[in-house]
């Protein structure tokens, strides 16, 4: 779902904020291979060097409405990595608060 620019932004956010991501793993999910494998390889090598997983049964894809974003997440959220980062940071703080 994320394009090269957004993959790069997420990678930069993660690299610059490793402490806040402690306990979380960043990864990507792809719904298919064999369509644009060269583009997928470029995306991984140049923009988003975190693990990419193939959703063979399309479970993740179906959970997100078969390509349509669910009520819980809008397109604007998906294309604003800093908003995702804010949500992750907030969640991290809540988890730390519960551990204390």
Buried (B, 14 or more C-beta within 10 A) or exposed (E): BBEEEBBBBBBEBBEEBEEBBEEEEBEBBBBEEEEEEEEBEEBBEEBBBEEBEEBEEEEEBEEBEEEEBEEEEEEEEBBBBEEBBEEBBEEBEEEEEEEE
